Amino acid sequence: GWLFGRLMACGRRSGDSKRQVILFILCFCVCQSGAETLHYSLPEEMERDSFIANIAKDLGVPLSQLAARKARVVSEGNEQLFRLNQNTGVLTAKESLDREEICPQSDTCKLVFTIFFENPLQLIRGEVEVRDINDNSPVFPEKEMVLKILETASPGSRFPLESAQDKDVGINGLQNYSLGPNPHFSLATGTGKDGVKYVELVLQRQLDREEQGELNLLLTATDGGSPPRSGTAQVRIVVVDANDNIPAFDREVYEVHLAENSPLEQLVVRVAAADPDEGSNGKVHYTFTQTSERSRQLFKLNPTTGEIRVTGNLDFEEAKTHKMVVKATDGGELSAHCKVQVEVLDVNDNAPEIALTSLTASIPEDAPPRTVVALFSVRDRDSGDNGRTECSIDGDLPFSLTPTFDNYYELRTNTALDRETTAEYNITVTAMDWGRTRLSSQKSIFVQISDVNDNPPEFTQEVYTMSVTENNSPMLRIGSMKATDADAGKNAHVNYALVRQEGKEQPEVSVNAENGDIYILRPLDYEKVPAFEVTVRAADGGSPPLSAQAVLRVVVRDENDNAPVLLHPPPDNSAAGELVPRWAPSGYLVTKVVAVDADAGQNAWLSYELAKATEPGLFRVGLHSGEVRTARAVTERDAPRQRLIVLVRDRGQPSRSATATLAVALVDGFSEAHLRVSEEAPVVDPDGPLTLYLIASLACVSALFLATAVAAVVVKVRQARQRETETLPTFPTTATESNAGSLPRSYIYDVCFAAGTVNSEFRFLRPLFPCFPAGLPPGPGEQRSSLCSQDVANLGDEGD
């Protein structure tokens, strides 16, 4: 305290508040490291909440630190006898203390307690001595004591009396005896080796039974209290006739060693006293005298045989020795005394006791190793190795025990914890003593691991693929994305959101933030967007939040919402004109109907069929190729002008279709057909000049288109030859006329490639009609010259 005052005075003179704090901390640490056990005293029978000491003042601890460091007091044993006020620092007794009840077998009564401080952990040991007050009077075991004394007893003979018992100790205990006035006896007192006061009657004058056969004396026992207390007993002296031999014990003191777990009725010792007299004067009777009530409860004496047996449960921890006095009385009422001293041997009959002092019920999973979880003490009431204990933890757990002092242990973490692996621990602490037969006890400590946001959400898939049929209804749910988080509570609550990408249009989908359901916002068109991808983020509710991403691929399923579109013949022409020689055999290729469908899959699979014809049996159409060929050889009976309607149908459900109209002229020779058409043209077409202009324009456009197509084919062929990894098929610009149905030389193919597909589409162009001199029909395989464009238009009109 003087050192603390000097240091604080130096700090105040310096005027530096920080230096005062540092000096205070240094002083406090020095005082605590060298402090001894705190000693206090308190009179017994004080009222509850009686003041014992000011702990804060004695330790030099500011009152603010008592509450901040959670100061508390713990008494040794199961019952808590003291209370510490954190606001005032005052240590008080919880209840009125009775020294005789707390320490019945001890002259001094000291109660041990421990003061705990946290942050940092600190333990201070203290003891309170309960001072005795004079609250108990001396009490004799019997209110009346009867002594039978031979009239022949010589003066100076001593006769032991029952000692009074006073529960108080020290000066408040039994101090003196007094005897009422009488002519025969005086009182002698003394203290035995064990410190117990004894009293004896001393015969001063010879007794005469005939003069006085009985005497009544008043024995008073007085303690040394202030004021003194006393107790009395009547001593009745019976004078008996002469019995010249008294019983004699073979030993004055019987010493016995007895284990504390001795069973009931076990023989302790057998005392024996011999009396040489005959008859009733030689018959000995045994009784306890000058023996405490507790010893009388634990042992019984056979009055006839002198056997002392166990009648109660011996406890080494309660009393290590028991002293008894046995009185042997013969038939003539003569008596002798001996002492029996029983030493109780300790047996390992007490298992260690575990008392939990401090416990942190929940610790975060990111707590560093060596974090203190609990503090407990272990106590074994046995002695020696039987009272020596050790502690361990059952199982392979991330915790360890660290002994501190005075049988206190700290439960600490060993390694980093993971709540997702183990959310709670039921730790079993086993305390075992070192006795020959080792006893143990267990204490379960439940520790819960609190969650920390250390796990991001995880999607069940990296890529989710969902499909939707085009022309869907708005806000259509097409599926759900699921992400899980191994954390708990709000750290495991997952929210979903689309990842916006700069420079891209608003996505066609939305995601439910709570459950991850995917919705299509508006109708989709497969022909515009067959598929698209978006990124979905899942974020948890931690702070800071953790997130994960997954790709959502939406595939649009095609619906048959597009009818086939004719490429050849063009749909804007009312009818396409074709020439077929009269000598054309069966299978002769007339033309090819080419159509495409914007749909996909089965909805884009096209089939061709002849819906209507002037002569149905003359022509046939390839189901999948669209090629129009002669079904048989052309005869003279066939009409010179044929009109064909070709139906193009897809395989959708329901299917869609388109029609192409073809006008076919059967001619014997191309020149003859030209002359006939030229002659009949003014009659058929009254608008001759207008038709001529149209045909001329069509011819120019066809020529320009033909040149462009040839140039495109040449360029593509050259590019194909330059590529090493890709080879495209090439086609001749003209085809050789064949009887097997191949195209004549005057027919030209144009190669068209649809974007996004590996299939090639061929557009079949109308022929360039040759013009021959009249009367000179061309033979098979001959080179033909170009036909005038006007003839083509006339032929188309005739077909109509």
MARVO-623915 format. One line per 8 residues: their letters; for each residue z, y, x of C-alpha. Coordinates in steps of 0.2 Angstrom, whole numbers, plus 2048, in hexadecimal, padded with zeros to 3 digits. Layout:
N
A) Z/Y/X  ...
***
This chain:
800
GWLFGRLM) 800/800/800  804/80C/80E  7F3/808/817  7EA/80B/806  7F3/81C/804  7EF/821/816  7DC/81C/814  7DB/825/803
ACGRRSGD) 7E3/835/80A  7D7/835/818  7C8/834/80C  7CF/842/802  7D1/84D/811  7BF/849/816  7B9/84F/805  7AB/842/805
SKRQVILF) 7AB/838/7F5  7A0/82A/7FC  7AC/828/80B  7BB/826/7FE  7B2/818/7F5  7AE/80F/806  7C0/811/80C  7C6/80B/7FB
ILCFCVCQ) 7BB/7FB/7FC  7C0/7F8/80E  7D2/7FA/80A  7D1/7EE/7FB  7C8/7E1/805  7D5/7E2/813  7E3/7E1/807  7DC/7D2/7FD
SGAETLHY) 7D7/7C8/80D  7E9/7C9/814  7F3/7C9/803  800/7BC/800  806/7B5/7F0  80C/7C2/7E3  81E/7BF/7DF  827/7C5/7CF
SLPEEMER) 836/7C1/7C5  83B/7C2/7B3  84B/7BD/7AA  849/7AF/79D  84A/7B2/78B  841/7C2/78C  837/7C8/77D  825/7C4/77C
DSFIANIA) 819/7D0/785  827/7D4/790  822/7DE/7A0  821/7D5/7B0  817/7DF/7BC  808/7EC/7BE  7FB/7E1/7C6  7EF/7F0/7C8
KDLGVPLS) 7FC/7FA/7D1  802/7EC/7DC  7F1/7E7/7E1  7EA/7F9/7E3  7DC/7F5/7D7  7D6/804/7CC  7D8/800/7B9  7C5/802/7B7
QLAARKAR) 7C2/7F3/7C2  7CD/7E8/7B8  7C1/7E8/7A9  7B1/7E9/7B4  7B6/7DA/7BE  7BD/7D1/7AF  7CE/7CE/7B6  7D8/7C1/7AD
VVSEGNEQ) 7E7/7B6/7B1  7E8/7A3/7B0  7F9/79A/7B0  7FB/789/7B9  7FB/77B/7AD  7F5/77A/79B  7FF/788/793  7FB/79A/797
LFRLNQNT) 80B/7A3/798  805/7B5/79E  7F9/7C2/798  7F0/7CF/7A2  7EC/7E0/79A  7DB/7E6/7A2  7DE/7F7/79B  7EF/7FA/7A3
GVLTAKES) 7F0/7ED/7B0  801/7E7/7AA  805/7D4/7AB  810/7CF/79C  818/7BF/796  80F/7B8/786  81E/7B0/77F  831/7B0/782
LDREEICP) 834/7A5/791  843/798/791  847/792/7A3  850/783/79D  841/77D/793  834/781/7A0  83D/77B/7B0  84B/76F/7A9
QSDTCKLV) 84D/766/7BA  84B/774/7C6  858/781/7CC  84A/78D/7CF  83C/790/7C2  82C/797/7C9  81C/799/7BF  80C/79A/7C9
FTIFFENP) 7FD/7A4/7C2  7EC/7A9/7C9  7E3/7BA/7C7  7D0/7B8/7C6  7C4/7C6/7CA  7B1/7C5/7C8  7A3/7CE/7D0  7A7/7C9/7DD
LQLIRGEV) 7B2/7BA/7DA  7C4/7BC/7E0  7D4/7B2/7DD  7E5/7B8/7E0  7F4/7AD/7DE  805/7B2/7D7  815/7AB/7D1  823/7B1/7C5
EVRDINDN) 834/7AB/7C7  83D/7A9/7B6  84F/7AE/7BA  85D/7A5/7B1  869/7AE/7A5  879/7A8/79E  873/7A2/78E  87A/790/78E
SPVFPEKE) 88C/78B/78E  893/77C/797  893/76C/78C  89C/75C/78E  893/74C/78A  8A2/747/77E  8AE/752/775  8BC/746/779
MVLKILET) 8BF/73B/788  8CB/72D/788  8D3/727/798  8DF/718/799  8EA/719/7A8  8F7/70C/7AD  908/712/7AD  90A/70B/7BE
ASPGSRFP) 8FD/718/7C5  904/721/7D4  904/733/7D5  8F5/73A/7DE  8E9/72E/7D5  8D9/735/7CF  8CF/732/7BF  8BD/738/7BE
LESAQDKD) 8B9/742/7AE  8A8/744/7A6  8A0/754/7AD  89A/762/7A2  887/766/7A2  881/778/7A3  86E/77B/7A1  870/78B/7AB
VGINGLQN) 86F/78C/7BD  877/796/7CC  885/7A1/7C7  881/79E/7B5  884/78C/7B7  894/782/7B6  8A1/78A/7C2  8B2/784/7BE
YSLGPNPH) 8BD/778/7B4  8CF/77B/7AD  8DC/770/7A5  8E8/774/798  8FB/775/79E  903/764/79F  911/75C/7AA  907/74D/7B0
FSLATGTG) 8F5/752/7B6  8EC/75F/7BF  8D9/761/7C2  8CF/75F/7D1  8BD/764/7D3  8B0/762/7E0  89D/761/7E3  894/752/7E8
KDGVKYVE) 886/750/7F5  879/753/7E7  881/764/7E3  888/75E/7D2  89A/763/7CE  8A6/756/7C9  8B8/756/7C2  8C6/74A/7C4
LVLQRQLD) 8D8/749/7BC  8E5/748/7CA  8F6/73F/7C5  904/74A/7CA  913/741/7C2  916/72F/7BE  911/72A/7AD  91D/721/7A1
REEQGELN) 915/718/792  926/716/78A  92A/728/78C  918/72E/787  90A/722/783  8FD/72F/780  8F9/740/787  8EC/74D/780
LLLTATDG) 8E4/759/78C  8D8/767/78A  8CA/768/797  8C0/778/799  8B0/77B/7A2  8AB/78D/7A6  89B/794/7AE  899/7A4/7B9
GSPPRSGT) 88F/7AE/7AD  894/7C0/7A7  89C/7BE/79B  8A0/7AC/79F  89D/79D/793  8A8/78E/791  8A9/77D/789  8B7/772/786
AQVRIVVV) 8BB/75F/783  8CB/756/77F  8D1/749/78B  8DC/73C/784  8E7/733/790  8ED/721/78A  8FA/71A/795  8F9/707/796
DANDNIPA) 904/6FA/79D  902/6F4/7AF  8F2/6EC/7B5  8F4/6EB/7C7  8E2/6E8/7CC  8D3/6F3/7C8  8C1/6EE/7C8  8B8/6F0/7D9
FDREVYEV) 8A5/6F2/7DC  89D/6E9/7EA  894/6FA/7EF  898/70B/7EC  886/711/7EB  877/707/7E4  867/70E/7EA  857/708/7E1
HLAENSPL) 844/70C/7E3  83B/70B/7D3  828/70E/7D0  825/71B/7C2  81A/70F/7B8  828/702/7B7  827/6F9/7A6  834/6FA/799
EQLVVRVA) 843/6EE/79B  840/6EC/7AD  850/6E8/7B7  854/6F7/7C2  865/6F1/7CA  874/6E6/7C5  885/6EE/7C9  894/6E2/7CB
AADPDEGS) 8A6/6E6/7CB  8B3/6D8/7CE  8C5/6D8/7C7  8D1/6CB/7CE  8DC/6CD/7BF  8DD/6BF/7B2  8D9/6C0/7A0  8D4/6D0/798
NGKVHYTF) 8DA/6DA/7A7  8CC/6D1/7B1  8BE/6D3/7A5  8B3/6E2/7AA  8A9/6ED/79F  89C/6F9/7A5  897/70A/79F  88E/71A/7A5
TQTSERSR) 898/729/7AA  893/73A/7B2  881/736/7AE  874/742/7A7  86D/740/795  85C/73E/79C  861/72F/7A7  86A/727/799
QLFKLNPT) 85A/728/78F  850/720/79D  85C/712/7A2  868/707/798  877/6FE/79F  87C/6ED/799  88F/6EF/796  893/6DC/79A
TGEIRVTG) 887/6D8/7A8  885/6E9/7B1  872/6E8/7B0  869/6F8/7B0  858/6F7/7A8  849/704/7A5  849/70A/793  83D/719/795
NLDFEEAK) 82E/71F/79E  831/724/7AF  827/733/7B6  828/737/7C8  821/748/7C4  82F/74C/7B9  83E/746/7C3  83D/73D/7D4
THKMVVKA) 84F/736/7D4  85C/731/7C7  86E/730/7CB  87B/727/7C0  88D/722/7C1  893/711/7BA  8A5/70F/7B5  8AC/6FD/7B5
TDGGELSA) 8BB/6FB/7AA  8C6/6EB/7A9  8D0/6E5/79A  8DF/6EE/7A0  8D5/6FF/79F  8D4/700/7B2  8C4/707/7B8  8B9/709/7C7
HCKVQVEV) 8A9/713/7CB  899/711/7D4  889/71B/7D6  878/715/7D3  86A/720/7DA  858/71C/7D4  84A/723/7DE  839/724/7D4
LDVNDNAP) 82A/71F/7DE  81A/728/7DB  80C/71E/7D3  7FA/724/7D0  7FC/726/7BE  7F5/737/7BB  7E3/73A/7BB  7DD/74B/7C1
EIALTSLT) 7DC/759/7B5  7CD/765/7B4  7D0/776/7AD  7C1/781/7AA  7C4/793/7AF  7B4/79C/7AE  7A3/797/7A7  792/79F/7A6
ASIPEDAP) 78B/797/796  779/79C/799  770/7A0/7AA  75D/7A6/7AB  751/79A/7B3  74D/7A6/7C1  75F/7A7/7C7  75F/7A5/7DA
PRTVVALF) 767/796/7E2  77A/796/7E5  77D/79F/7D5  78F/79C/7CE  78E/794/7BD  7A1/78F/7BB  7B2/78F/7C3  7BF/781/7C0
SVRDRDSG) 7CF/77A/7C7  7D4/768/7CA  7E7/763/7C9  7EF/752/7CC  801/751/7C8  803/742/7D4  809/744/7E6  802/740/7F7
DNGRTECS) 7F1/737/7F6  7F3/734/7E4  7F3/747/7E1  7E4/74A/7ED  7D4/74D/7E4  7C1/74E/7E7  7B4/754/7DB  7A1/74F/7D8
IDGDLPFS) 793/751/7CC  78B/743/7C3  779/741/7C4  76B/749/7CE  76D/75B/7C8  768/76C/7D0  77B/770/7D1  788/76E/7DE
LTPTFDNY) 79B/771/7E0  7A3/77C/7EC  7B6/77C/7EF  7BE/78D/7F1  7D1/78B/7F3  7E0/784/7EB  7D6/776/7E2  7C9/782/7DA
YELRTNTA) 7B7/77E/7DA  7A7/788/7D7  798/780/7CE  789/788/7D5  776/785/7D4  76D/77C/7E2  75B/780/7DF  750/78B/7D4
LDRETTAE) 751/786/7C1  742/783/7B5  746/784/7A3  736/77D/79E  73B/76D/7A7  74D/76C/7A2  753/779/795  766/774/796
YNITVTAM) 772/76A/7A1  781/760/79C  78A/75F/7AD  797/752/7AF  7A4/757/7BC  7AF/748/7C2  7BF/74B/7CA  7C7/73B/7D3
DWGRTRLS) 7D7/73A/7DD  7DA/730/7ED  7E7/723/7E7  7E5/711/7EA  7E0/70F/7D8  7D5/71E/7D7  7D6/727/7C6  7C9/734/7C0
SQKSIFVQ) 7C6/740/7B2  7B6/748/7AD  7B1/759/7A6  7A1/75D/79D  79A/76E/7A1  78B/774/796  77F/780/79E  770/787/795
ISDVNDNP) 761/78E/79E  75A/79E/797  747/7A1/797  73E/7AC/7A2  72B/7B0/79F  724/7A6/7AE  717/79C/7A5  706/7A4/79F
PEFTQEVY) 6FE/79D/78F  6F3/78E/791  6E3/78B/786  6E0/779/781  6CE/77B/787  6C6/786/794  6B6/788/788  6B6/786/776
TMSVTENN) 6A6/783/76D  6A5/786/75A  696/786/74F  691/790/740  681/78F/734  677/79F/734  677/7AA/725  68A/7A7/723
SPMLRIGS) 696/7B0/718  6A0/7BF/720  6B1/7BB/727  6AE/7A8/728  6BB/79E/732  6B2/792/73E  6C1/78B/748  6D0/78F/752
MKATDADA) 6D5/791/764  6E6/78B/769  6F1/791/778  702/78B/77C  710/793/786  71D/788/78E  72A/796/78D  736/799/77E
GKNAHVNY) 739/7A7/772  72F/7B6/773  728/7B1/784  71F/7A2/77B  718/7AD/76D  705/7AD/770  6FA/7BB/76A  6E7/7B9/76A
ALVRQEGK) 6DA/7C7/76D  6C8/7C9/772  6C4/7CF/783  6B9/7DE/781  6AB/7E0/78E  6A4/7F1/792  692/7F3/78E  691/7E5/781
EQPEVSVN) 68F/7E6/76F  69D/7E3/763  69F/7D0/762  69B/7C7/752  6AC/7BE/751  6BE/7C3/74F  6CE/7B9/754  6DE/7B9/74A
AENGDIYI) 6EB/7C0/756  6F9/7B4/74F  6F1/7A3/74D  6E0/7A4/757  6D5/7A1/748  6C3/7A6/74B  6B9/7AF/73E  6A7/7B4/73D
LRPLDYEK) 6A6/7C7/738  694/7C8/731  685/7BC/72D  67C/7B5/73C  66A/7B2/73F  666/7A4/74A  654/7AB/74E  65D/7BA/756
VPAFEVTV) 66C/7B3/75D  66C/7A0/75F  67D/7A0/769  689/7AC/771  699/7AC/77B  6A9/7B7/77B  6B9/7B6/785  6CA/7B4/77C
RAADGGSP) 6DA/7B9/784  6EB/7B2/77F  6FA/7BC/784  70D/7B7/782  71B/7C3/77C  724/7C4/78D  727/7D4/797  71C/7D5/7A0
PLSAQAVL) 710/7CA/796  706/7BC/79E  6F5/7B7/797  6E7/7AB/799  6D5/7AB/794  6C8/79F/78C  6B6/7A0/788  6B0/79E/776
RVVVRDEN) 69E/798/774  697/79A/762  688/790/75E  67E/795/74F  676/787/746  665/78A/73F  661/78A/72D  650/788/725
DNAPVLLH) 64E/79A/721  63C/79D/728  62C/796/722  61E/790/72E  613/79E/734  600/79B/737  5F9/7A0/748  5E8/798/744
PPPDNSAA) 5DF/79C/739  5E7/7AD/738  5F1/7AF/728  5E8/7C0/724  5D7/7B7/723  5D3/7B1/711  5CA/7A2/719  5C5/79D/72A
GELVPRWA) 5B3/797/72C  5AE/787/736  59E/77E/739  59B/76C/739  58B/764/73D  584/757/731  583/74A/73F  596/74C/742
PSGYLVTK) 59E/73A/743  5AF/735/73C  5BD/73D/746  5B3/74C/74A  5BF/75B/74E  5BB/769/743  5C9/775/747  5DC/775/74A
VVAVDADA) 5E9/77E/73F  5F7/785/74A  608/78B/742  619/78F/749  62A/78F/741  638/79B/747  645/78F/742  64B/781/74E
GQNAWLSY) 64D/76F/74E  648/765/73F  645/775/736  637/779/742  62F/768/742  61E/76B/739  613/75F/730  601/762/72B
ELAKATEP) 5F8/75B/71C  5E9/75E/712  5EE/766/702  5DD/769/6FA  5CB/766/6FF  5BA/767/6F7  5B7/755/6FC  5C8/74D/6FF
GLFRVGLH) 5C1/73E/708  5B7/748/715  5C4/750/71F  5D6/74B/725  5E4/755/72E  5EF/74F/73C  600/74E/736  608/755/745
SGEVRTAR) 5FA/75C/74F  5F2/766/741  5E0/761/747  5D3/761/739  5C7/753/73B  5BA/74A/731  5C1/73B/729  5AF/733/728
AVTERDAP) 59E/737/72E  595/745/725  587/740/719  579/74A/711  582/748/700  591/752/706  591/764/700  58C/770/70D
RQRLIVLV) 59B/77B/70A  5AC/774/70A  5BD/77D/707  5CD/776/70E  5DF/77B/70B  5EB/774/718  5FE/774/714  60A/777/722
RDRGQPSR) 61C/771/71E  62C/771/728  639/764/727  648/76F/721  652/76C/712  64B/773/707  63A/773/711  62F/783/712
SATATLAV) 61C/783/713  60D/78E/716  5FA/78A/712  5EA/78E/71C  5D9/78F/714  5CA/789/71E  5B8/78B/719  5AD/77D/721
ALVDGFSE) 59A/77E/721  590/76E/724  57F/772/72D  571/768/733  56E/774/742  576/784/746  566/78E/746  562/788/735
AHLRVSEE) 573/78C/72E  571/79D/736  560/7A0/72D  567/79A/71D  576/7A4/71E  56C/7B4/723  560/7B2/715  56E/7AF/708
APVVDPDG) 57A/7BC/70F  573/7CB/705  575/7C2/6F5  586/7BB/6F8  58D/7CB/700  588/7DB/6F6  591/7E5/703  586/7E1/711
PLTLYLIA) 589/7F0/71D  59C/7EF/71A  59C/7DD/71E  591/7DF/72D  59D/7EC/734  5AC/7E1/731  5A3/7D2/73A  59E/7DD/748
SLACVSAL) 5B0/7E3/74A  5B6/7D1/749  5AA/7CC/757  5B0/7D9/762  5C2/7D6/760  5BE/7C3/762  5B5/7C6/772  5C2/7D1/779
FLATAVAA) 5D0/7C5/774  5C6/7B7/77D  5C4/7C1/78D  5D7/7C4/78D  5DB/7B2/789  5D0/7AC/797  5D7/7B9/7A3  5E9/7B3/79F
VVVKVRQA) 5E5/7A1/7A1  5DE/7A5/7B2  5ED/7AF/7B8  5F9/7A1/7B1  5EF/793/7BB  5F0/79D/7CB  603/7A0/7C9  606/78E/7C5
RQRETETL) 5FD/789/7D5  608/794/7DF  618/78D/7D9  620/77E/7E1  62D/779/7D5  624/77B/7C5  612/774/7C0  60A/77A/7B0
PTFPTTAT) 5FC/771/7A8  5EA/779/7A9  5DD/778/79C  5CA/77A/79E  5C3/78A/796  5B6/77F/78C  5B7/76D/786  5A8/761/786
ESNAGSLP) 5A1/75B/776  5A5/749/773  5A2/73D/765  5B5/738/766  5BA/747/75D  5BD/753/76C  5BA/765/76A  5A8/76C/76E
RSYIYDVC) 5A5/778/77D  5A5/787/772  5B8/784/76D  5C5/78D/778  5D8/78A/77A  5E5/797/77D  5F5/792/785  605/79A/77D
FAAGTVNS) 617/796/783  625/79A/777  634/7A2/780  643/797/782  63A/787/780  632/77A/78B  625/776/77E  613/77D/77F
EFRFLRPL) 60A/783/76F  5F7/784/770  5EE/791/765  5DD/78B/760  5D0/799/75F  5C2/79A/753  5B1/794/75B  5A4/7A0/762
FPCFPAGL) 595/79B/757  585/799/761  575/7A0/75B  565/795/75D  553/798/759  54D/792/749  547/780/749  54F/77C/759
PPGPGEQR) 55F/773/754  56A/770/763  56C/75E/769  57D/757/76E  583/75D/77F  577/76C/780  57D/77D/785  57D/789/776
SSLCSQDV) 57C/79B/776  587/7A7/76C  586/7A9/759  586/7BA/752  596/7C0/74A  58D/7C4/73A  58A/7B2/737  59C/7AE/738
ANLGDEGD) 5A1/7BA/72B  593/7B3/71F  599/7A2/722  5AA/7A6/71D  5A4/7AF/70D  59A/79F/709  5A9/795/70B  5B2/79F/6FE
***
